């Protein structure tokens, strides 16, 4: 049995999801201010292989997320 969906309901749901995503992004940007000066760029020197670069990017992402979610 094939179920027919109403296109207007799907479109309204899609618009609602996009709108709430934009609202969430605006709220996150206006409330949480990450300390960008805490990012350590010394790991990105010349002559570093891709494994060290990926590890450094991952570590900086973790530190950024910890800074964003920490209560101040």
CHARMM-style PDB file with segment names, atoms N, HN, CA, C and O in Angstrom:
ATOM      1  N   UNK     1       0.844  -1.174   0.000  1.00  0.00      PROA
ATOM      2  CA  UNK     1       0.000   0.000   0.000  1.00  0.00      PROA
ATOM      3  C   UNK     1       0.892   1.241   0.000  1.00  0.00      PROA
ATOM      4  O   UNK     1       1.787   1.364   0.836  1.00  0.00      PROA
ATOM      5  N   UNK     2       0.655   2.135  -0.910  1.00  0.00      PROA
ATOM      6  HN  UNK     2      -0.072   2.035  -1.589  1.00  0.00      PROA
ATOM      7  CA  UNK     2       1.430   3.360  -1.044  1.00  0.00      PROA
ATOM      8  C   UNK     2       0.725   4.466  -0.266  1.00  0.00      PROA
ATOM      9  O   UNK     2      -0.478   4.678  -0.414  1.00  0.00      PROA
ATOM     10  N   UNK     3       1.477   5.147   0.544  1.00  0.00      PROA
ATOM     11  HN  UNK     3       2.455   4.974   0.665  1.00  0.00      PROA
ATOM     12  CA  UNK     3       0.913   6.239   1.335  1.00  0.00      PROA
ATOM     13  C   UNK     3       1.221   7.562   0.642  1.00  0.00      PROA
ATOM     14  O   UNK     3       2.373   7.840   0.309  1.00  0.00      PROA
ATOM     15  N   UNK     4       0.211   8.358   0.430  1.00  0.00      PROA
ATOM     16  HN  UNK     4      -0.725   8.132   0.700  1.00  0.00      PROA
ATOM     17  CA  UNK     4       0.404   9.649  -0.205  1.00  0.00      PROA
ATOM     18  C   UNK     4       0.527  10.722   0.866  1.00  0.00      PROA
ATOM     19  O   UNK     4      -0.287  10.799   1.786  1.00  0.00      PROA
ATOM     20  N   UNK     5       1.545  11.536   0.732  1.00  0.00      PROA
ATOM     21  HN  UNK     5       2.206  11.473  -0.015  1.00  0.00      PROA
ATOM     22  CA  UNK     5       1.786  12.606   1.689  1.00  0.00      PROA
ATOM     23  C   UNK     5       1.322  13.936   1.113  1.00  0.00      PROA
ATOM     24  O   UNK     5       1.345  14.154  -0.098  1.00  0.00      PROA
ATOM     25  N   UNK     6       0.906  14.807   1.999  1.00  0.00      PROA
ATOM     26  HN  UNK     6       0.887  14.630   2.983  1.00  0.00      PROA
ATOM     27  CA  UNK     6       0.498  16.140   1.593  1.00  0.00      PROA
ATOM     28  C   UNK     6       1.747  16.999   1.426  1.00  0.00      PROA
ATOM     29  O   UNK     6       2.537  17.132   2.360  1.00  0.00      PROA
ATOM     30  N   UNK     7       1.929  17.575   0.256  1.00  0.00      PROA
ATOM     31  HN  UNK     7       1.288  17.467  -0.503  1.00  0.00      PROA
ATOM     32  CA  UNK     7       3.133  18.372  -0.011  1.00  0.00      PROA
ATOM     33  C   UNK     7       3.205  19.610   0.860  1.00  0.00      PROA
ATOM     34  O   UNK     7       4.296  20.019   1.256  1.00  0.00      PROA
ATOM     35  N   UNK     8       2.068  20.215   1.167  1.00  0.00      PROA
ATOM     36  HN  UNK     8       1.182  19.882   0.846  1.00  0.00      PROA
ATOM     37  CA  UNK     8       2.089  21.441   1.975  1.00  0.00      PROA
ATOM     38  C   UNK     8       2.558  21.163   3.388  1.00  0.00      PROA
ATOM     39  O   UNK     8       3.237  21.998   3.987  1.00  0.00      PROA
ATOM     40  N   UNK     9       2.212  20.014   3.931  1.00  0.00      PROA
ATOM     41  HN  UNK     9       1.660  19.336   3.445  1.00  0.00      PROA
ATOM     42  CA  UNK     9       2.679  19.650   5.273  1.00  0.00      PROA
ATOM     43  C   UNK     9       4.184  19.423   5.256  1.00  0.00      PROA
ATOM     44  O   UNK     9       4.889  19.847   6.173  1.00  0.00      PROA
ATOM     45  N   UNK    10       4.672  18.765   4.234  1.00  0.00      PROA
ATOM     46  HN  UNK    10       4.100  18.421   3.489  1.00  0.00      PROA
ATOM     47  CA  UNK    10       6.114  18.526   4.119  1.00  0.00      PROA
ATOM     48  C   UNK    10       6.857  19.850   3.952  1.00  0.00      PROA
ATOM     49  O   UNK    10       7.894  20.062   4.582  1.00  0.00      PROA
ATOM     50  N   UNK    11       6.341  20.730   3.120  1.00  0.00      PROA
ATOM     51  HN  UNK    11       5.499  20.558   2.608  1.00  0.00      PROA
ATOM     52  CA  UNK    11       6.989  22.028   2.910  1.00  0.00      PROA
ATOM     53  C   UNK    11       6.960  22.871   4.176  1.00  0.00      PROA
ATOM     54  O   UNK    11       7.956  23.510   4.515  1.00  0.00      PROA
ATOM     55  N   UNK    12       5.831  22.882   4.880  1.00  0.00      PROA
ATOM     56  HN  UNK    12       5.022  22.363   4.604  1.00  0.00      PROA
ATOM     57  CA  UNK    12       5.745  23.647   6.129  1.00  0.00      PROA
ATOM     58  C   UNK    12       6.702  23.089   7.174  1.00  0.00      PROA
ATOM     59  O   UNK    12       7.324  23.852   7.913  1.00  0.00      PROA
ATOM     60  N   UNK    13       6.826  21.778   7.241  1.00  0.00      PROA
ATOM     61  HN  UNK    13       6.320  21.158   6.640  1.00  0.00      PROA
ATOM     62  CA  UNK    13       7.761  21.159   8.186  1.00  0.00      PROA
ATOM     63  C   UNK    13       9.202  21.523   7.829  1.00  0.00      PROA
ATOM     64  O   UNK    13      10.007  21.823   8.711  1.00  0.00      PROA
ATOM     65  N   UNK    14       9.520  21.497   6.559  1.00  0.00      PROA
ATOM     66  HN  UNK    14       8.866  21.254   5.842  1.00  0.00      PROA
ATOM     67  CA  UNK    14      10.869  21.843   6.117  1.00  0.00      PROA
ATOM     68  C   UNK    14      11.190  23.298   6.442  1.00  0.00      PROA
ATOM     69  O   UNK    14      12.283  23.605   6.918  1.00  0.00      PROA
ATOM     70  N   UNK    15      10.247  24.183   6.187  1.00  0.00      PROA
ATOM     71  HN  UNK    15       9.359  23.934   5.800  1.00  0.00      PROA
ATOM     72  CA  UNK    15      10.456  25.599   6.500  1.00  0.00      PROA
ATOM     73  C   UNK    15      10.601  25.803   8.003  1.00  0.00      PROA
ATOM     74  O   UNK    15      11.416  26.614   8.441  1.00  0.00      PROA
ATOM     75  N   UNK    16       9.815  25.070   8.800  1.00  0.00      PROA
ATOM     76  HN  UNK    16       9.153  24.411   8.444  1.00  0.00      PROA
ATOM     77  CA  UNK    16       9.914  25.184  10.260  1.00  0.00      PROA
ATOM     78  C   UNK    16      11.273  24.710  10.756  1.00  0.00      PROA
ATOM     79  O   UNK    16      11.857  25.324  11.649  1.00  0.00      PROA
ATOM     80  N   UNK    17      11.777  23.632  10.189  1.00  0.00      PROA
ATOM     81  HN  UNK    17      11.303  23.134   9.463  1.00  0.00      PROA
ATOM     82  CA  UNK    17      13.096  23.119  10.589  1.00  0.00      PROA
ATOM     83  C   UNK    17      14.192  24.117  10.230  1.00  0.00      PROA
ATOM     84  O   UNK    17      15.081  24.375  11.041  1.00  0.00      PROA
ATOM     85  N   UNK    18      14.140  24.679   9.025  1.00  0.00      PROA
ATOM     86  HN  UNK    18      13.417  24.470   8.366  1.00  0.00      PROA
ATOM     87  CA  UNK    18      15.135  25.667   8.616  1.00  0.00      PROA
ATOM     88  C   UNK    18      15.058  26.909   9.501  1.00  0.00      PROA
ATOM     89  O   UNK    18      16.087  27.437   9.923  1.00  0.00      PROA
ATOM     90  N   UNK    19      13.835  27.380   9.784  1.00  0.00      PROA
ATOM     91  HN  UNK    19      12.999  26.951   9.442  1.00  0.00      PROA
ATOM     92  CA  UNK    19      13.666  28.571  10.622  1.00  0.00      PROA
ATOM     93  C   UNK    19      14.191  28.333  12.030  1.00  0.00      PROA
ATOM     94  O   UNK    19      14.856  29.206  12.588  1.00  0.00      PROA
ATOM     95  N   UNK    20      13.914  27.186  12.613  1.00  0.00      PROA
ATOM     96  HN  UNK    20      13.374  26.477  12.160  1.00  0.00      PROA
ATOM     97  CA  UNK    20      14.392  26.905  13.969  1.00  0.00      PROA
ATOM     98  C   UNK    20      15.912  26.717  13.980  1.00  0.00      PROA
ATOM     99  O   UNK    20      16.573  27.052  14.963  1.00  0.00      PROA
ATOM    100  N   UNK    21      16.461  26.186  12.895  1.00  0.00      PROA
ATOM    101  HN  UNK    21      15.925  25.914  12.096  1.00  0.00      PROA
ATOM    102  CA  UNK    21      17.912  26.086  12.805  1.00  0.00      PROA
ATOM    103  C   UNK    21      18.568  27.452  12.751  1.00  0.00      PROA
ATOM    104  O   UNK    21      19.588  27.679  13.401  1.00  0.00      PROA
ATOM    105  N   UNK    22      17.991  28.361  11.982  1.00  0.00      PROA
ATOM    106  HN  UNK    22      17.163  28.177  11.453  1.00  0.00      PROA
ATOM    107  CA  UNK    22      18.531  29.726  11.930  1.00  0.00      PROA
ATOM    108  C   UNK    22      18.380  30.432  13.271  1.00  0.00      PROA
ATOM    109  O   UNK    22      19.277  31.157  13.699  1.00  0.00      PROA
ATOM    110  N   UNK    23      17.242  30.220  13.935  1.00  0.00      PROA
ATOM    111  HN  UNK    23      16.513  29.631  13.587  1.00  0.00      PROA
ATOM    112  CA  UNK    23      17.047  30.811  15.251  1.00  0.00      PROA
ATOM    113  C   UNK    23      18.065  30.256  16.253  1.00  0.00      PROA
ATOM    114  O   UNK    23      18.624  31.005  17.054  1.00  0.00      PROA
ATOM    115  N   UNK    24      18.298  28.956  16.205  1.00  0.00      PROA
ATOM    116  HN  UNK    24      17.844  28.348  15.554  1.00  0.00      PROA
ATOM    117  CA  UNK    24      19.286  28.334  17.091  1.00  0.00      PROA
ATOM    118  C   UNK    24      20.689  28.863  16.839  1.00  0.00      PROA
ATOM    119  O   UNK    24      21.449  29.087  17.781  1.00  0.00      PROA
ATOM    120  N   UNK    25      21.036  29.062  15.570  1.00  0.00      PROA
ATOM    121  HN  UNK    25      20.418  28.880  14.805  1.00  0.00      PROA
ATOM    122  CA  UNK    25      22.346  29.622  15.245  1.00  0.00      PROA
ATOM    123  C   UNK    25      22.471  31.043  15.773  1.00  0.00      PROA
ATOM    124  O   UNK    25      23.496  31.407  16.349  1.00  0.00      PROA
ATOM    125  N   UNK    26      21.422  31.855  15.575  1.00  0.00      PROA
ATOM    126  HN  UNK    26      20.589  31.559  15.107  1.00  0.00      PROA
ATOM    127  CA  UNK    26      21.443  33.229  16.079  1.00  0.00      PROA
ATOM    128  C   UNK    26      21.578  33.243  17.592  1.00  0.00      PROA
ATOM    129  O   UNK    26      22.350  34.030  18.140  1.00  0.00      PROA
ATOM    130  N   UNK    27      20.832  32.377  18.273  1.00  0.00      PROA
ATOM    131  HN  UNK    27      20.204  31.738  17.827  1.00  0.00      PROA
ATOM    132  CA  UNK    27      20.895  32.325  19.734  1.00  0.00      PROA
ATOM    133  C   UNK    27      22.279  31.907  20.217  1.00  0.00      PROA
ATOM    134  O   UNK    27      22.813  32.491  21.160  1.00  0.00      PROA
ATOM    135  N   UNK    28      22.858  30.900  19.574  1.00  0.00      PROA
ATOM    136  HN  UNK    28      22.425  30.426  18.808  1.00  0.00      PROA
ATOM    137  CA  UNK    28      24.184  30.429  19.974  1.00  0.00      PROA
ATOM    138  C   UNK    28      25.237  31.510  19.768  1.00  0.00      PROA
ATOM    139  O   UNK    28      26.114  31.692  20.612  1.00  0.00      PROA
ATOM    140  N   UNK    29      25.157  32.223  18.659  1.00  0.00      PROA
ATOM    141  HN  UNK    29      24.444  32.076  17.973  1.00  0.00      PROA
ATOM    142  CA  UNK    29      26.147  33.270  18.383  1.00  0.00      PROA
ATOM    143  C   UNK    29      25.985  34.440  19.348  1.00  0.00      PROA
ATOM    144  O   UNK    29      26.976  35.042  19.761  1.00  0.00      PROA
ATOM    145  N   UNK    30      24.743  34.767  19.710  1.00  0.00      PROA
ATOM    146  HN  UNK    30      23.938  34.278  19.374  1.00  0.00      PROA
ATOM    147  CA  UNK    30      24.527  35.914  20.587  1.00  0.00      PROA
ATOM    148  C   UNK    30      24.794  35.605  22.053  1.00  0.00      PROA
ATOM    149  O   UNK    30      25.082  36.523  22.821  1.00  0.00      PROA
ATOM    150  N   UNK    31      24.707  34.344  22.467  1.00  0.00      PROA
ATOM    151  HN  UNK    31      24.473  33.598  21.843  1.00  0.00      PROA
ATOM    152  CA  UNK    31      24.872  33.998  23.881  1.00  0.00      PROA
ATOM    153  C   UNK    31      26.288  33.511  24.187  1.00  0.00      PROA
ATOM    154  O   UNK    31      26.890  33.953  25.166  1.00  0.00      PROA
ATOM    155  N   UNK    32      26.823  32.618  23.373  1.00  0.00      PROA
ATOM    156  HN  UNK    32      26.334  32.259  22.578  1.00  0.00      PROA
ATOM    157  CA  UNK    32      28.117  32.019  23.667  1.00  0.00      PROA
ATOM    158  C   UNK    32      29.211  32.707  22.867  1.00  0.00      PROA
ATOM    159  O   UNK    32      29.162  32.751  21.638  1.00  0.00      PROA
ATOM    160  N   UNK    33      30.181  33.233  23.560  1.00  0.00      PROA
ATOM    161  HN  UNK    33      30.221  33.197  24.558  1.00  0.00      PROA
ATOM    162  CA  UNK    33      31.324  33.868  22.914  1.00  0.00      PROA
ATOM    163  C   UNK    33      32.587  33.045  23.203  1.00  0.00      PROA
ATOM    164  O   UNK    33      33.114  33.103  24.314  1.00  0.00      PROA
ATOM    165  N   UNK    34      33.071  32.289  22.228  1.00  0.00      PROA
ATOM    166  HN  UNK    34      32.642  32.242  21.326  1.00  0.00      PROA
ATOM    167  CA  UNK    34      34.285  31.501  22.471  1.00  0.00      PROA
ATOM    168  C   UNK    34      35.505  32.411  22.574  1.00  0.00      PROA
ATOM    169  O   UNK    34      35.564  33.468  21.946  1.00  0.00      PROA
ATOM    170  N   UNK    35      36.462  31.987  23.365  1.00  0.00      PROA
ATOM    171  HN  UNK    35      36.415  31.129  23.875  1.00  0.00      PROA
ATOM    172  CA  UNK    35      37.711  32.739  23.500  1.00  0.00      PROA
ATOM    173  C   UNK    35      38.629  32.339  22.349  1.00  0.00      PROA
ATOM    174  O   UNK    35      39.355  31.349  22.443  1.00  0.00      PROA
ATOM    175  N   UNK    36      38.596  33.101  21.275  1.00  0.00      PROA
ATOM    176  HN  UNK    36      38.006  33.905  21.198  1.00  0.00      PROA
ATOM    177  CA  UNK    36      39.389  32.767  20.096  1.00  0.00      PROA
ATOM    178  C   UNK    36      40.876  32.981  20.313  1.00  0.00      PROA
ATOM    179  O   UNK    36      41.691  32.390  19.605  1.00  0.00      PROA
ATOM    180  N   UNK    37      41.250  33.822  21.287  1.00  0.00      PROA
ATOM    181  HN  UNK    37      40.587  34.302  21.862  1.00  0.00      PROA
ATOM    182  CA  UNK    37      42.674  34.027  21.553  1.00  0.00      PROA
ATOM    183  C   UNK    37      43.296  32.831  22.264  1.00  0.00      PROA
ATOM    184  O   UNK    37      44.519  32.754  22.378  1.00  0.00      PROA
ATOM    185  N   UNK    38      42.476  31.895  22.744  1.00  0.00      PROA
ATOM    186  HN  UNK    38      41.482  31.958  22.651  1.00  0.00      PROA
ATOM    187  CA  UNK    38      42.993  30.709  23.419  1.00  0.00      PROA
ATOM    188  C   UNK    38      43.402  29.620  22.434  1.00  0.00      PROA
ATOM    189  O   UNK    38      43.982  28.617  22.850  1.00  0.00      PROA
ATOM    190  N   UNK    39      43.118  29.783  21.145  1.00  0.00      PROA
ATOM    191  HN  UNK    39      42.647  30.598  20.808  1.00  0.00      PROA
ATOM    192  CA  UNK    39      43.470  28.784  20.143  1.00  0.00      PROA
ATOM    193  C   UNK    39      44.977  28.833  19.900  1.00  0.00      PROA
ATOM    194  O   UNK    39      45.545  29.884  19.601  1.00  0.00      PROA
ATOM    195  N   UNK    40      45.595  27.684  20.034  1.00  0.00      PROA
ATOM    196  HN  UNK    40      45.134  26.831  20.277  1.00  0.00      PROA
ATOM    197  CA  UNK    40      47.047  27.584  19.881  1.00  0.00      PROA
ATOM    198  C   UNK    40      47.381  27.205  18.443  1.00  0.00      PROA
ATOM    199  O   UNK    40      47.048  26.110  17.990  1.00  0.00      PROA
ATOM    200  N   UNK    41      48.032  28.101  17.737  1.00  0.00      PROA
ATOM    201  HN  UNK    41      48.303  28.991  18.104  1.00  0.00      PROA
ATOM    202  CA  UNK    41      48.401  27.848  16.346  1.00  0.00      PROA
ATOM    203  C   UNK    41      49.846  27.394  16.184  1.00  0.00      PROA
ATOM    204  O   UNK    41      50.329  27.264  15.060  1.00  0.00      PROA
ATOM    205  N   UNK    42      50.532  27.155  17.279  1.00  0.00      PROA
ATOM    206  HN  UNK    42      50.139  27.261  18.192  1.00  0.00      PROA
ATOM    207  CA  UNK    42      51.936  26.755  17.189  1.00  0.00      PROA
ATOM    208  C   UNK    42      52.096  25.351  16.618  1.00  0.00      PROA
ATOM    209  O   UNK    42      53.183  25.004  16.155  1.00  0.00      PROA
ATOM    210  N   UNK    43      51.048  24.538  16.639  1.00  0.00      PROA
ATOM    211  HN  UNK    43      50.166  24.820  17.015  1.00  0.00      PROA
ATOM    212  CA  UNK    43      51.149  23.179  16.116  1.00  0.00      PROA
ATOM    213  C   UNK    43      51.154  23.155  14.586  1.00  0.00      PROA
ATOM    214  O   UNK    43      51.481  22.127  13.994  1.00  0.00      PROA
ATOM    215  N   UNK    44      50.803  24.252  13.943  1.00  0.00      PROA
ATOM    216  HN  UNK    44      50.538  25.087  14.424  1.00  0.00      PROA
ATOM    217  CA  UNK    44      50.725  24.292  12.497  1.00  0.00      PROA
ATOM    218  C   UNK    44      51.995  24.878  11.883  1.00  0.00      PROA
ATOM    219  O   UNK    44      51.956  25.897  11.193  1.00  0.00      PROA
ATOM    220  N   UNK    45      53.094  24.231  12.142  1.00  0.00      PROA
ATOM    221  HN  UNK    45      53.126  23.403  12.703  1.00  0.00      PROA
ATOM    222  CA  UNK    45      54.376  24.663  11.581  1.00  0.00      PROA
ATOM    223  C   UNK    45      54.630  23.904  10.277  1.00  0.00      PROA
ATOM    224  O   UNK    45      53.965  22.909   9.989  1.00  0.00      PROA
ATOM    225  N   UNK    46      55.576  24.372   9.511  1.00  0.00      PROA
ATOM    226  HN  UNK    46      56.116  25.180   9.745  1.00  0.00      PROA
ATOM    227  CA  UNK    46      55.913  23.691   8.264  1.00  0.00      PROA
ATOM    228  C   UNK    46      56.632  22.383   8.562  1.00  0.00      PROA
ATOM    229  O   UNK    46      57.331  22.264   9.568  1.00  0.00      PROA
ATOM    230  N   UNK    47      56.461  21.428   7.705  1.00  0.00      PROA
ATOM    231  HN  UNK    47      55.893  21.525   6.887  1.00  0.00      PROA
ATOM    232  CA  UNK    47      57.126  20.142   7.859  1.00  0.00      PROA
ATOM    233  C   UNK    47      56.389  19.190   8.784  1.00  0.00      PROA
ATOM    234  O   UNK    47      56.974  18.205   9.235  1.00  0.00      PROA
ATOM    235  N   UNK    48      55.135  19.449   9.078  1.00  0.00      PROA
ATOM    236  HN  UNK    48      54.659  20.249   8.712  1.00  0.00      PROA
ATOM    237  CA  UNK    48      54.357  18.570   9.941  1.00  0.00      PROA
ATOM    238  C   UNK    48      53.510  17.669   9.057  1.00  0.00      PROA
ATOM    239  O   UNK    48      52.912  18.132   8.086  1.00  0.00      PROA
ATOM    240  N   UNK    49      53.455  16.387   9.387  1.00  0.00      PROA
ATOM    241  HN  UNK    49      53.941  16.010  10.176  1.00  0.00      PROA
ATOM    242  CA  UNK    49      52.675  15.482   8.555  1.00  0.00      PROA
ATOM    243  C   UNK    49      51.180  15.622   8.839  1.00  0.00      PROA
ATOM    244  O   UNK    49      50.789  16.304   9.786  1.00  0.00      PROA
ATOM    245  N   UNK    50      50.357  14.989   8.035  1.00  0.00      PROA
ATOM    246  HN  UNK    50      50.675  14.435   7.265  1.00  0.00      PROA
ATOM    247  CA  UNK    50      48.914  15.169   8.099  1.00  0.00      PROA
ATOM    248  C   UNK    50      48.312  14.590   9.363  1.00  0.00      PROA
ATOM    249  O   UNK    50      47.273  15.067   9.820  1.00  0.00      PROA
ATOM    250  N   UNK    51      48.941  13.564   9.945  1.00  0.00      PROA
ATOM    251  HN  UNK    51      49.784  13.177   9.573  1.00  0.00      PROA
ATOM    252  CA  UNK    51      48.408  12.975  11.176  1.00  0.00      PROA
ATOM    253  C   UNK    51      48.520  13.978  12.321  1.00  0.00      PROA
ATOM    254  O   UNK    51      47.574  14.147  13.091  1.00  0.00      PROA
ATOM    255  N   UNK    52      49.660  14.637  12.438  1.00  0.00      PROA
ATOM    256  HN  UNK    52      50.428  14.499  11.813  1.00  0.00      PROA
ATOM    257  CA  UNK    52      49.826  15.649  13.476  1.00  0.00      PROA
ATOM    258  C   UNK    52      48.890  16.837  13.255  1.00  0.00      PROA
ATOM    259  O   UNK    52      48.355  17.399  14.210  1.00  0.00      PROA
ATOM    260  N   UNK    53      48.698  17.210  11.997  1.00  0.00      PROA
ATOM    261  HN  UNK    53      49.133  16.753  11.221  1.00  0.00      PROA
ATOM    262  CA  UNK    53      47.793  18.316  11.693  1.00  0.00      PROA
ATOM    263  C   UNK    53      46.356  17.960  12.058  1.00  0.00      PROA
ATOM    264  O   UNK    53      45.649  18.777  12.648  1.00  0.00      PROA
ATOM    265  N   UNK    54      45.915  16.748  11.713  1.00  0.00      PROA
ATOM    266  HN  UNK    54      46.489  16.084  11.234  1.00  0.00      PROA
ATOM    267  CA  UNK    54      44.558  16.311  12.054  1.00  0.00      PROA
ATOM    268  C   UNK    54      44.379  16.225  13.563  1.00  0.00      PROA
ATOM    269  O   UNK    54      43.325  16.591  14.083  1.00  0.00      PROA
ATOM    270  N   UNK    55      45.397  15.745  14.270  1.00  0.00      PROA
ATOM    271  HN  UNK    55      46.254  15.448  13.848  1.00  0.00      PROA
ATOM    272  CA  UNK    55      45.313  15.664  15.730  1.00  0.00      PROA
ATOM    273  C   UNK    55      45.245  17.056  16.350  1.00  0.00      PROA
ATOM    274  O   UNK    55      44.502  17.276  17.306  1.00  0.00      PROA
ATOM    275  N   UNK    56      46.011  17.986  15.814  1.00  0.00      PROA
ATOM    276  HN  UNK    56      46.614  17.807  15.037  1.00  0.00      PROA
ATOM    277  CA  UNK    56      45.989  19.349  16.348  1.00  0.00      PROA
ATOM    278  C   UNK    56      44.638  20.021  16.094  1.00  0.00      PROA
ATOM    279  O   UNK    56      44.121  20.722  16.963  1.00  0.00      PROA
ATOM    280  N   UNK    57      44.068  19.809  14.909  1.00  0.00      PROA
ATOM    281  HN  UNK    57      44.488  19.239  14.203  1.00  0.00      PROA
ATOM    282  CA  UNK    57      42.746  20.372  14.614  1.00  0.00      PROA
ATOM    283  C   UNK    57      41.690  19.758  15.529  1.00  0.00      PROA
ATOM    284  O   UNK    57      40.820  20.466  16.036  1.00  0.00      PROA
ATOM    285  N   UNK    58      41.763  18.454  15.739  1.00  0.00      PROA
ATOM    286  HN  UNK    58      42.470  17.880  15.327  1.00  0.00      PROA
ATOM    287  CA  UNK    58      40.821  17.800  16.652  1.00  0.00      PROA
ATOM    288  C   UNK    58      40.947  18.308  18.064  1.00  0.00      PROA
ATOM    289  O   UNK    58      39.940  18.544  18.732  1.00  0.00      PROA
ATOM    290  N   UNK    59      42.156  18.480  18.528  1.00  0.00      PROA
ATOM    291  HN  UNK    59      42.974  18.289  17.986  1.00  0.00      PROA
ATOM    292  CA  UNK    59      42.379  19.004  19.882  1.00  0.00      PROA
ATOM    293  C   UNK    59      41.849  20.427  20.026  1.00  0.00      PROA
ATOM    294  O   UNK    59      41.249  20.771  21.045  1.00  0.00      PROA
ATOM    295  N   UNK    60      42.071  21.247  19.009  1.00  0.00      PROA
ATOM    296  HN  UNK    60      42.558  20.967  18.182  1.00  0.00      PROA
ATOM    297  CA  UNK    60      41.559  22.612  19.070  1.00  0.00      PROA
ATOM    298  C   UNK    60      40.036  22.639  19.031  1.00  0.00      PROA
ATOM    299  O   UNK    60      39.414  23.483  19.676  1.00  0.00      PROA
ATOM    300  N   UNK    61      39.431  21.724  18.280  1.00  0.00      PROA
ATOM    301  HN  UNK    61      39.936  21.038  17.756  1.00  0.00      PROA
ATOM    302  CA  UNK    61      37.965  21.647  18.246  1.00  0.00      PROA
ATOM    303  C   UNK    61      37.409  21.247  19.604  1.00  0.00      PROA
ATOM    304  O   UNK    61      36.400  21.792  20.051  1.00  0.00      PROA
ATOM    305  N   UNK    62      38.061  20.302  20.258  1.00  0.00      PROA
ATOM    306  HN  UNK    62      38.881  19.858  19.896  1.00  0.00      PROA
ATOM    307  CA  UNK    62      37.623  19.895  21.596  1.00  0.00      PROA
ATOM    308  C   UNK    62      37.761  21.053  22.576  1.00  0.00      PROA
ATOM    309  O   UNK    62      36.861  21.295  23.381  1.00  0.00      PROA
ATOM    310  N   UNK    63      38.875  21.765  22.516  1.00  0.00      PROA
ATOM    311  HN  UNK    63      39.606  21.568  21.863  1.00  0.00      PROA
ATOM    312  CA  UNK    63      39.075  22.898  23.413  1.00  0.00      PROA
ATOM    313  C   UNK    63      38.053  23.994  23.130  1.00  0.00      PROA
ATOM    314  O   UNK    63      37.569  24.640  24.059  1.00  0.00      PROA
ATOM    315  N   UNK    64      37.723  24.209  21.873  1.00  0.00      PROA
ATOM    316  HN  UNK    64      38.116  23.683  21.118  1.00  0.00      PROA
ATOM    317  CA  UNK    64      36.723  25.226  21.525  1.00  0.00      PROA
ATOM    318  C   UNK    64      35.356  24.826  22.066  1.00  0.00      PROA
ATOM    319  O   UNK    64      34.645  25.661  22.625  1.00  0.00      PROA
ATOM    320  N   UNK    65      34.982  23.558  21.907  1.00  0.00      PROA
ATOM    321  HN  UNK    65      35.560  22.880  21.453  1.00  0.00      PROA
ATOM    322  CA  UNK    65      33.693  23.112  22.420  1.00  0.00      PROA
ATOM    323  C   UNK    65      33.648  23.158  23.950  1.00  0.00      PROA
ATOM    324  O   UNK    65      32.614  23.493  24.526  1.00  0.00      PROA
ATOM    325  N   UNK    66      34.749  22.829  24.603  1.00  0.00      PROA
ATOM    326  HN  UNK    66      35.590  22.557  24.135  1.00  0.00      PROA
ATOM    327  CA  UNK    66      34.790  22.947  26.069  1.00  0.00      PROA
ATOM    328  C   UNK    66      34.662  24.396  26.505  1.00  0.00      PROA
ATOM    329  O   UNK    66      34.010  24.693  27.506  1.00  0.00      PROA
ATOM    330  N   UNK    67      35.278  25.293  25.758  1.00  0.00      PROA
ATOM    331  HN  UNK    67      35.808  25.052  24.945  1.00  0.00      PROA
ATOM    332  CA  UNK    67      35.161  26.714  26.095  1.00  0.00      PROA
ATOM    333  C   UNK    67      33.767  27.259  25.877  1.00  0.00      PROA
ATOM    334  O   UNK    67      33.301  28.117  26.626  1.00  0.00      PROA
ATOM    335  N   UNK    68      33.099  26.756  24.843  1.00  0.00      PROA
ATOM    336  HN  UNK    68      33.477  26.059  24.235  1.00  0.00      PROA
ATOM    337  CA  UNK    68      31.746  27.226  24.550  1.00  0.00      PROA
ATOM    338  C   UNK    68      30.764  26.736  25.610  1.00  0.00      PROA
ATOM    339  O   UNK    68      29.883  27.482  26.039  1.00  0.00      PROA
ATOM    340  N   UNK    69      30.917  25.480  26.031  1.00  0.00      PROA
ATOM    341  HN  UNK    69      31.633  24.874  25.683  1.00  0.00      PROA
ATOM    342  CA  UNK    69      29.936  24.892  26.925  1.00  0.00      PROA
ATOM    343  C   UNK    69      30.247  25.094  28.401  1.00  0.00      PROA
ATOM    344  O   UNK    69      29.431  24.736  29.251  1.00  0.00      PROA
ATOM    345  N   UNK    70      31.389  25.651  28.724  1.00  0.00      PROA
ATOM    346  HN  UNK    70      32.052  25.942  28.034  1.00  0.00      PROA
ATOM    347  CA  UNK    70      31.712  25.827  30.139  1.00  0.00      PROA
ATOM    348  C   UNK    70      30.934  27.014  30.708  1.00  0.00      PROA
ATOM    349  O   UNK    70      30.757  28.038  30.049  1.00  0.00      PROA
ATOM    350  N   UNK    71      30.484  26.847  31.929  1.00  0.00      PROA
ATOM    351  HN  UNK    71      30.628  26.015  32.464  1.00  0.00      PROA
ATOM    352  CA  UNK    71      29.747  27.928  32.596  1.00  0.00      PROA
ATOM    353  C   UNK    71      30.738  28.938  33.152  1.00  0.00      PROA
ATOM    354  O   UNK    71      31.699  28.582  33.834  1.00  0.00      PROA
ATOM    355  N   UNK    72      30.485  30.198  32.848  1.00  0.00      PROA
ATOM    356  HN  UNK    72      29.704  30.487  32.294  1.00  0.00      PROA
ATOM    357  CA  UNK    72      31.399  31.239  33.309  1.00  0.00      PROA
ATOM    358  C   UNK    72      30.709  32.150  34.264  1.00  0.00      PROA
ATOM    359  OT1 UNK    72      31.317  33.096  34.765  1.00  0.00      PROA
TER     360      UNK     72
END
